[in-house]
Amino acid sequence: MELKDKLRQILKDRYGIESDADVMKEFENFQGVDFGIFVNPQKDEAKSA
């Protein structure tokens, strides 16, 4: 089984995505990932005290 076939099987089993149209629909509705906690600087509590 090729990698693309394995991926298609995982998408079908876990998410119910069975066709290219289903994949495109999910990408259009994807909200993205919020990386804000990794890129926003933290306040240094020691300096403010």
mmCIF file of the N, C-alpha and C atoms, coordinates in Angstrom:
data_MODEL
# 
_entry.id   MODEL 
# 
loop_
_atom_site.group_PDB 
_atom_site.id 
_atom_site.type_symbol 
_atom_site.label_atom_id 
_atom_site.label_alt_id 
_atom_site.label_comp_id 
_atom_site.label_asym_id 
_atom_site.label_entity_id 
_atom_site.label_seq_id 
_atom_site.pdbx_PDB_ins_code 
_atom_site.Cartn_x 
_atom_site.Cartn_y 
_atom_site.Cartn_z 
_atom_site.occupancy 
_atom_site.B_iso_or_equiv 
_atom_site.pdbx_formal_charge 
_atom_site.auth_seq_id 
_atom_site.auth_comp_id 
_atom_site.auth_asym_id 
_atom_site.auth_atom_id 
_atom_site.pdbx_PDB_model_num 
ATOM 1   N N  . MET A 1 1  ? 0.849   -1.184 0.000  1.00 0.00 ? 1  MET A N  1 
ATOM 2   C CA . MET A 1 1  ? 0.000   0.000  0.000  1.00 0.00 ? 1  MET A CA 1 
ATOM 3   C C  . MET A 1 1  ? 0.891   1.242  0.000  1.00 0.00 ? 1  MET A C  1 
ATOM 4   N N  . GLU A 1 2  ? 0.634   2.147  -0.901 1.00 0.00 ? 2  GLU A N  1 
ATOM 5   C CA . GLU A 1 2  ? 1.415   3.376  -0.990 1.00 0.00 ? 2  GLU A CA 1 
ATOM 6   C C  . GLU A 1 2  ? 1.012   4.354  0.113  1.00 0.00 ? 2  GLU A C  1 
ATOM 7   N N  . LEU A 1 3  ? 1.877   5.328  0.321  1.00 0.00 ? 3  LEU A N  1 
ATOM 8   C CA . LEU A 1 3  ? 1.637   6.332  1.359  1.00 0.00 ? 3  LEU A CA 1 
ATOM 9   C C  . LEU A 1 3  ? 0.329   7.081  1.124  1.00 0.00 ? 3  LEU A C  1 
ATOM 10  N N  . LYS A 1 4  ? 0.058   7.459  -0.126 1.00 0.00 ? 4  LYS A N  1 
ATOM 11  C CA . LYS A 1 4  ? -1.180  8.196  -0.412 1.00 0.00 ? 4  LYS A CA 1 
ATOM 12  C C  . LYS A 1 4  ? -2.414  7.344  -0.112 1.00 0.00 ? 4  LYS A C  1 
ATOM 13  N N  . ASP A 1 5  ? -2.319  6.042  -0.334 1.00 0.00 ? 5  ASP A N  1 
ATOM 14  C CA . ASP A 1 5  ? -3.441  5.154  -0.019 1.00 0.00 ? 5  ASP A CA 1 
ATOM 15  C C  . ASP A 1 5  ? -3.639  5.038  1.487  1.00 0.00 ? 5  ASP A C  1 
ATOM 16  N N  . LYS A 1 6  ? -2.540  4.996  2.224  1.00 0.00 ? 6  LYS A N  1 
ATOM 17  C CA . LYS A 1 6  ? -2.628  4.959  3.691  1.00 0.00 ? 6  LYS A CA 1 
ATOM 18  C C  . LYS A 1 6  ? -3.275  6.233  4.220  1.00 0.00 ? 6  LYS A C  1 
ATOM 19  N N  . LEU A 1 7  ? -2.851  7.374  3.655  1.00 0.00 ? 7  LEU A N  1 
ATOM 20  C CA . LEU A 1 7  ? -3.417  8.656  4.076  1.00 0.00 ? 7  LEU A CA 1 
ATOM 21  C C  . LEU A 1 7  ? -4.913  8.714  3.786  1.00 0.00 ? 7  LEU A C  1 
ATOM 22  N N  . ARG A 1 8  ? -5.310  8.275  2.607  1.00 0.00 ? 8  ARG A N  1 
ATOM 23  C CA . ARG A 1 8  ? -6.740  8.263  2.270  1.00 0.00 ? 8  ARG A CA 1 
ATOM 24  C C  . ARG A 1 8  ? -7.530  7.384  3.234  1.00 0.00 ? 8  ARG A C  1 
ATOM 25  N N  . GLN A 1 9  ? -6.961  6.243  3.623  1.00 0.00 ? 9  GLN A N  1 
ATOM 26  C CA . GLN A 1 9  ? -7.644  5.347  4.558  1.00 0.00 ? 9  GLN A CA 1 
ATOM 27  C C  . GLN A 1 9  ? -7.779  5.992  5.934  1.00 0.00 ? 9  GLN A C  1 
ATOM 28  N N  . ILE A 1 10 ? -6.743  6.675  6.393  1.00 0.00 ? 10 ILE A N  1 
ATOM 29  C CA . ILE A 1 10 ? -6.800  7.358  7.694  1.00 0.00 ? 10 ILE A CA 1 
ATOM 30  C C  . ILE A 1 10 ? -7.842  8.464  7.665  1.00 0.00 ? 10 ILE A C  1 
ATOM 31  N N  . LEU A 1 11 ? -7.861  9.266  6.587  1.00 0.00 ? 11 LEU A N  1 
ATOM 32  C CA . LEU A 1 11 ? -8.850  10.339 6.476  1.00 0.00 ? 11 LEU A CA 1 
ATOM 33  C C  . LEU A 1 11 ? -10.265 9.783  6.480  1.00 0.00 ? 11 LEU A C  1 
ATOM 34  N N  . LYS A 1 12 ? -10.451 8.657  5.828  1.00 0.00 ? 12 LYS A N  1 
ATOM 35  C CA . LYS A 1 12 ? -11.779 8.036  5.786  1.00 0.00 ? 12 LYS A CA 1 
ATOM 36  C C  . LYS A 1 12 ? -12.179 7.503  7.158  1.00 0.00 ? 12 LYS A C  1 
ATOM 37  N N  . ASP A 1 13 ? -11.269 6.782  7.809  1.00 0.00 ? 13 ASP A N  1 
ATOM 38  C CA . ASP A 1 13 ? -11.577 6.149  9.099  1.00 0.00 ? 13 ASP A CA 1 
ATOM 39  C C  . ASP A 1 13 ? -11.771 7.166  10.220 1.00 0.00 ? 13 ASP A C  1 
ATOM 40  N N  . ARG A 1 14 ? -10.897 8.153  10.301 1.00 0.00 ? 14 ARG A N  1 
ATOM 41  C CA . ARG A 1 14 ? -10.926 9.084  11.433 1.00 0.00 ? 14 ARG A CA 1 
ATOM 42  C C  . ARG A 1 14 ? -11.862 10.264 11.229 1.00 0.00 ? 14 ARG A C  1 
ATOM 43  N N  . TYR A 1 15 ? -11.988 10.733 9.973  1.00 0.00 ? 15 TYR A N  1 
ATOM 44  C CA . TYR A 1 15 ? -12.708 11.978 9.746  1.00 0.00 ? 15 TYR A CA 1 
ATOM 45  C C  . TYR A 1 15 ? -13.866 11.865 8.770  1.00 0.00 ? 15 TYR A C  1 
ATOM 46  N N  . GLY A 1 16 ? -14.069 10.695 8.189  1.00 0.00 ? 16 GLY A N  1 
ATOM 47  C CA . GLY A 1 16 ? -15.165 10.520 7.248  1.00 0.00 ? 16 GLY A CA 1 
ATOM 48  C C  . GLY A 1 16 ? -14.943 11.205 5.906  1.00 0.00 ? 16 GLY A C  1 
ATOM 49  N N  . ILE A 1 17 ? -13.697 11.525 5.589  1.00 0.00 ? 17 ILE A N  1 
ATOM 50  C CA . ILE A 1 17 ? -13.370 12.183 4.328  1.00 0.00 ? 17 ILE A CA 1 
ATOM 51  C C  . ILE A 1 17 ? -13.065 11.099 3.301  1.00 0.00 ? 17 ILE A C  1 
ATOM 52  N N  . GLU A 1 18 ? -13.897 11.030 2.255  1.00 0.00 ? 18 GLU A N  1 
ATOM 53  C CA . GLU A 1 18 ? -13.758 9.941  1.294  1.00 0.00 ? 18 GLU A CA 1 
ATOM 54  C C  . GLU A 1 18 ? -13.390 10.396 -0.111 1.00 0.00 ? 18 GLU A C  1 
ATOM 55  N N  . SER A 1 19 ? -13.544 11.670 -0.429 1.00 0.00 ? 19 SER A N  1 
ATOM 56  C CA . SER A 1 19 ? -13.294 12.101 -1.806 1.00 0.00 ? 19 SER A CA 1 
ATOM 57  C C  . SER A 1 19 ? -12.445 13.368 -1.820 1.00 0.00 ? 19 SER A C  1 
ATOM 58  N N  . ASP A 1 20 ? -11.953 13.701 -2.994 1.00 0.00 ? 20 ASP A N  1 
ATOM 59  C CA . ASP A 1 20 ? -11.193 14.947 -3.145 1.00 0.00 ? 20 ASP A CA 1 
ATOM 60  C C  . ASP A 1 20 ? -12.079 16.146 -2.829 1.00 0.00 ? 20 ASP A C  1 
ATOM 61  N N  . ALA A 1 21 ? -13.356 16.059 -3.176 1.00 0.00 ? 21 ALA A N  1 
ATOM 62  C CA . ALA A 1 21 ? -14.287 17.152 -2.890 1.00 0.00 ? 21 ALA A CA 1 
ATOM 63  C C  . ALA A 1 21 ? -14.436 17.350 -1.379 1.00 0.00 ? 21 ALA A C  1 
ATOM 64  N N  . ASP A 1 22 ? -14.462 16.248 -0.618 1.00 0.00 ? 22 ASP A N  1 
ATOM 65  C CA . ASP A 1 22 ? -14.537 16.340 0.848  1.00 0.00 ? 22 ASP A CA 1 
ATOM 66  C C  . ASP A 1 22 ? -13.300 17.024 1.412  1.00 0.00 ? 22 ASP A C  1 
ATOM 67  N N  . VAL A 1 23 ? -12.130 16.699 0.862  1.00 0.00 ? 23 VAL A N  1 
ATOM 68  C CA . VAL A 1 23 ? -10.883 17.309 1.308  1.00 0.00 ? 23 VAL A CA 1 
ATOM 69  C C  . VAL A 1 23 ? -10.919 18.812 1.056  1.00 0.00 ? 23 VAL A C  1 
ATOM 70  N N  . MET A 1 24 ? -11.311 19.203 -0.147 1.00 0.00 ? 24 MET A N  1 
ATOM 71  C CA . MET A 1 24 ? -11.359 20.624 -0.487 1.00 0.00 ? 24 MET A CA 1 
ATOM 72  C C  . MET A 1 24 ? -12.352 21.380 0.390  1.00 0.00 ? 24 MET A C  1 
ATOM 73  N N  . LYS A 1 25 ? -13.489 20.764 0.691  1.00 0.00 ? 25 LYS A N  1 
ATOM 74  C CA . LYS A 1 25 ? -14.486 21.390 1.556  1.00 0.00 ? 25 LYS A CA 1 
ATOM 75  C C  . LYS A 1 25 ? -13.923 21.624 2.958  1.00 0.00 ? 25 LYS A C  1 
ATOM 76  N N  . GLU A 1 26 ? -13.201 20.649 3.480  1.00 0.00 ? 26 GLU A N  1 
ATOM 77  C CA . GLU A 1 26 ? -12.603 20.789 4.810  1.00 0.00 ? 26 GLU A CA 1 
ATOM 78  C C  . GLU A 1 26 ? -11.523 21.867 4.829  1.00 0.00 ? 26 GLU A C  1 
ATOM 79  N N  . PHE A 1 27 ? -10.709 21.955 3.772  1.00 0.00 ? 27 PHE A N  1 
ATOM 80  C CA . PHE A 1 27 ? -9.696  23.004 3.709  1.00 0.00 ? 27 PHE A CA 1 
ATOM 81  C C  . PHE A 1 27 ? -10.332 24.384 3.654  1.00 0.00 ? 27 PHE A C  1 
ATOM 82  N N  . GLU A 1 28 ? -11.435 24.524 2.957  1.00 0.00 ? 28 GLU A N  1 
ATOM 83  C CA . GLU A 1 28 ? -12.115 25.819 2.870  1.00 0.00 ? 28 GLU A CA 1 
ATOM 84  C C  . GLU A 1 28 ? -12.687 26.249 4.215  1.00 0.00 ? 28 GLU A C  1 
ATOM 85  N N  . ASN A 1 29 ? -13.096 25.280 5.036  1.00 0.00 ? 29 ASN A N  1 
ATOM 86  C CA . ASN A 1 29 ? -13.706 25.572 6.336  1.00 0.00 ? 29 ASN A CA 1 
ATOM 87  C C  . ASN A 1 29 ? -12.704 25.562 7.488  1.00 0.00 ? 29 ASN A C  1 
ATOM 88  N N  . PHE A 1 30 ? -11.432 25.281 7.195  1.00 0.00 ? 30 PHE A N  1 
ATOM 89  C CA . PHE A 1 30 ? -10.415 25.174 8.226  1.00 0.00 ? 30 PHE A CA 1 
ATOM 90  C C  . PHE A 1 30 ? -10.183 26.531 8.887  1.00 0.00 ? 30 PHE A C  1 
ATOM 91  N N  . GLN A 1 31 ? -10.240 26.571 10.194 1.00 0.00 ? 31 GLN A N  1 
ATOM 92  C CA . GLN A 1 31 ? -10.096 27.813 10.956 1.00 0.00 ? 31 GLN A CA 1 
ATOM 93  C C  . GLN A 1 31 ? -8.641  28.187 11.194 1.00 0.00 ? 31 GLN A C  1 
ATOM 94  N N  . GLY A 1 32 ? -7.744  27.260 11.031 1.00 0.00 ? 32 GLY A N  1 
ATOM 95  C CA . GLY A 1 32 ? -6.336  27.534 11.279 1.00 0.00 ? 32 GLY A CA 1 
ATOM 96  C C  . GLY A 1 32 ? -5.944  27.172 12.694 1.00 0.00 ? 32 GLY A C  1 
ATOM 97  N N  . VAL A 1 33 ? -4.683  27.372 12.982 1.00 0.00 ? 33 VAL A N  1 
ATOM 98  C CA . VAL A 1 33 ? -4.141  27.054 14.296 1.00 0.00 ? 33 VAL A CA 1 
ATOM 99  C C  . VAL A 1 33 ? -3.679  28.358 14.938 1.00 0.00 ? 33 VAL A C  1 
ATOM 100 N N  . ASP A 1 34 ? -4.033  28.555 16.195 1.00 0.00 ? 34 ASP A N  1 
ATOM 101 C CA . ASP A 1 34 ? -3.638  29.754 16.917 1.00 0.00 ? 34 ASP A CA 1 
ATOM 102 C C  . ASP A 1 34 ? -2.280  29.522 17.581 1.00 0.00 ? 34 ASP A C  1 
ATOM 103 N N  . PHE A 1 35 ? -1.247  30.137 17.033 1.00 0.00 ? 35 PHE A N  1 
ATOM 104 C CA . PHE A 1 35 ? 0.097   30.007 17.576 1.00 0.00 ? 35 PHE A CA 1 
ATOM 105 C C  . PHE A 1 35 ? 0.444   31.165 18.508 1.00 0.00 ? 35 PHE A C  1 
ATOM 106 N N  . GLY A 1 36 ? -0.536  31.938 18.918 1.00 0.00 ? 36 GLY A N  1 
ATOM 107 C CA . GLY A 1 36 ? -0.311  33.130 19.717 1.00 0.00 ? 36 GLY A CA 1 
ATOM 108 C C  . GLY A 1 36 ? 0.466   32.890 20.995 1.00 0.00 ? 36 GLY A C  1 
ATOM 109 N N  . ILE A 1 37 ? 0.225   31.780 21.663 1.00 0.00 ? 37 ILE A N  1 
ATOM 110 C CA . ILE A 1 37 ? 0.930   31.529 22.924 1.00 0.00 ? 37 ILE A CA 1 
ATOM 111 C C  . ILE A 1 37 ? 2.413   31.277 22.700 1.00 0.00 ? 37 ILE A C  1 
ATOM 112 N N  . PHE A 1 38 ? 2.798   30.957 21.465 1.00 0.00 ? 38 PHE A N  1 
ATOM 113 C CA . PHE A 1 38 ? 4.199   30.686 21.173 1.00 0.00 ? 38 PHE A CA 1 
ATOM 114 C C  . PHE A 1 38 ? 4.949   31.910 20.654 1.00 0.00 ? 38 PHE A C  1 
ATOM 115 N N  . VAL A 1 39 ? 4.229   32.904 20.165 1.00 0.00 ? 39 VAL A N  1 
ATOM 116 C CA . VAL A 1 39 ? 4.890   34.057 19.563 1.00 0.00 ? 39 VAL A CA 1 
ATOM 117 C C  . VAL A 1 39 ? 4.720   35.349 20.353 1.00 0.00 ? 39 VAL A C  1 
ATOM 118 N N  . ASN A 1 40 ? 3.778   35.409 21.263 1.00 0.00 ? 40 ASN A N  1 
ATOM 119 C CA . ASN A 1 40 ? 3.573   36.616 22.078 1.00 0.00 ? 40 ASN A CA 1 
ATOM 120 C C  . ASN A 1 40 ? 4.530   36.612 23.243 1.00 0.00 ? 40 ASN A C  1 
ATOM 121 N N  . PRO A 1 41 ? 5.215   37.717 23.498 1.00 0.00 ? 41 PRO A N  1 
ATOM 122 C CA . PRO A 1 41 ? 6.155   37.753 24.615 1.00 0.00 ? 41 PRO A CA 1 
ATOM 123 C C  . PRO A 1 41 ? 5.423   37.679 25.955 1.00 0.00 ? 41 PRO A C  1 
ATOM 124 N N  . GLN A 1 42 ? 6.036   37.026 26.906 1.00 0.00 ? 42 GLN A N  1 
ATOM 125 C CA . GLN A 1 42 ? 5.459   36.931 28.236 1.00 0.00 ? 42 GLN A CA 1 
ATOM 126 C C  . GLN A 1 42 ? 5.965   38.097 29.081 1.00 0.00 ? 42 GLN A C  1 
ATOM 127 N N  . LYS A 1 43 ? 5.150   38.505 30.028 1.00 0.00 ? 43 LYS A N  1 
ATOM 128 C CA . LYS A 1 43 ? 5.568   39.549 30.960 1.00 0.00 ? 43 LYS A CA 1 
ATOM 129 C C  . LYS A 1 43 ? 6.521   38.908 31.977 1.00 0.00 ? 43 LYS A C  1 
ATOM 130 N N  . ASP A 1 44 ? 7.586   39.594 32.252 1.00 0.00 ? 44 ASP A N  1 
ATOM 131 C CA . ASP A 1 44 ? 8.541   39.105 33.236 1.00 0.00 ? 44 ASP A CA 1 
ATOM 132 C C  . ASP A 1 44 ? 8.097   39.607 34.604 1.00 0.00 ? 44 ASP A C  1 
ATOM 133 N N  . GLU A 1 45 ? 7.591   38.703 35.417 1.00 0.00 ? 45 GLU A N  1 
ATOM 134 C CA . GLU A 1 45 ? 7.056   39.060 36.727 1.00 0.00 ? 45 GLU A CA 1 
ATOM 135 C C  . GLU A 1 45 ? 8.154   39.590 37.659 1.00 0.00 ? 45 GLU A C  1 
ATOM 136 N N  . ALA A 1 46 ? 9.376   39.126 37.515 1.00 0.00 ? 46 ALA A N  1 
ATOM 137 C CA . ALA A 1 46 ? 10.451  39.566 38.391 1.00 0.00 ? 46 ALA A CA 1 
ATOM 138 C C  . ALA A 1 46 ? 10.802  41.029 38.158 1.00 0.00 ? 46 ALA A C  1 
ATOM 139 N N  . LYS A 1 47 ? 10.758  41.480 36.923 1.00 0.00 ? 47 LYS A N  1 
ATOM 140 C CA . LYS A 1 47 ? 11.107  42.862 36.621 1.00 0.00 ? 47 LYS A CA 1 
ATOM 141 C C  . LYS A 1 47 ? 10.047  43.851 37.095 1.00 0.00 ? 47 LYS A C  1 
ATOM 142 N N  . SER A 1 48 ? 8.779   43.425 37.098 1.00 0.00 ? 48 SER A N  1 
ATOM 143 C CA . SER A 1 48 ? 7.700   44.336 37.471 1.00 0.00 ? 48 SER A CA 1 
ATOM 144 C C  . SER A 1 48 ? 7.504   44.422 38.985 1.00 0.00 ? 48 SER A C  1 
ATOM 145 N N  . ALA A 1 49 ? 8.154   43.555 39.744 1.00 0.00 ? 49 ALA A N  1 
ATOM 146 C CA . ALA A 1 49 ? 7.973   43.567 41.193 1.00 0.00 ? 49 ALA A CA 1 
ATOM 147 C C  . ALA A 1 49 ? 8.919   44.491 41.902 1.00 0.00 ? 49 ALA A C  1 
# 
